[in-house]
Amino acid sequence: MAVSMGLGCSFRLQAEVLLLVFLLAGCGAATYGTKDDATIATRVKIALLNDPQVGPLRLDARTSQGVVTLTGTVQSQAQADTALAVARRVPGARSVKSELKIAP
């Protein structure tokens, strides 16, 4: 009888360990995604600063789950289009949204 209880406890312990591994893997993925978002946003900002047409403008980039959102003010639709194109070329950017304002 003691042997069967030991096997039952062992199985339960294995199940709990397996569950814990799955839960921790999910937490790791969530943290990794957040880190990637910060990296993507930083790379977009650097790419924007390095572009001769939009570099002098004060544009910001936020990223959530790989979706980049650009904010700030540009002087023309051409500058907005350039900023969007620059952001789209950054590795990891799944899509780019514009909240840019045009003020000549």
N, C-alpha and C positions, 0 to 999 in steps of 0.2 A: 504494500500500500504506500509506503514511504517513497518507493521508486516512482510510482505513477504521479504522485504529487510533485516530485522533482522534475519530471518531464513536463508536466503542465506549467509549472513555474518557469521552466526554461523556455518553453514555447512563447509564453506571455512576454517574457523579457525580450526575446528576439523580435516579437511583433512591436513592442514599445520602442526598441532601438531603431527598427526600420522606420517607424512613424516619425521618430525624432530626426532621422537622416533626411527624410522627405521634407519635413518642415524647415529644417536648416537650409536645405538646398533652395527652397523658395525664398527665404530671407536673403540668401547670397545673391540670387538673381535680381531681387529688388534693389539691393545696394549697388550691384554692378551697373544696372540701368541708370541709376542716379549719377554714378560716376561718369558714365558715358555721356549723359546729357551735359554735364559741366564741361567735359572735354570738347564736345561738339560745339557748344556755345563759345568757348574760348577760341577754337579754331576759326569759327565764322567771324568773330570780332577781329582776329588777326588778319584774316583774308580781306575783310572790308577795309581795315586800316592800310593794307598794302596795295589796294587798288587805287590808281591815280585819279579816277573819276569820283569815287565816293569816300576815299580815305580822309579828306579834310572835313567831311560831315560828321556830326555826332550821332551815329546810329548805334542802336543796341540790339543784341540778339539774346533771346531766351530760348531754351530748348526743353521740351517735355516729351519723353518717350520717342526721341528722334525727330520730333516735329519742331522746326525752328520758326520762331516768330520775330520778325524785324520790326523795330519801332524807331521813331525819330522823324526828322523833317528833311526832305530833299527839295531841290529847286525845280525839278522837272520830272515828267514821267520817264524820260530816258534814264535819269539817275536812279529812279526806283527800279526800273527794269534791270539795270546793271547790278544794283545791290542784290536783287533776287537771284540773278544769274551767278553772282559770286558765291552766295550762300549755298546754292544748289550744288556747286562743284565740291563742297567740303565733304570728305568721306564721313559716312555715318548719318548725314542729314537725310532722313527719309522723305520729308517734304518741307516746303518753306511757305509760310504765310506772311502776308504783308499787312502791317498796321502803320505803314509809312504815310506821312502827310506831305502833300505837295504845297509848298509856299514859295512862290517866285520872289 
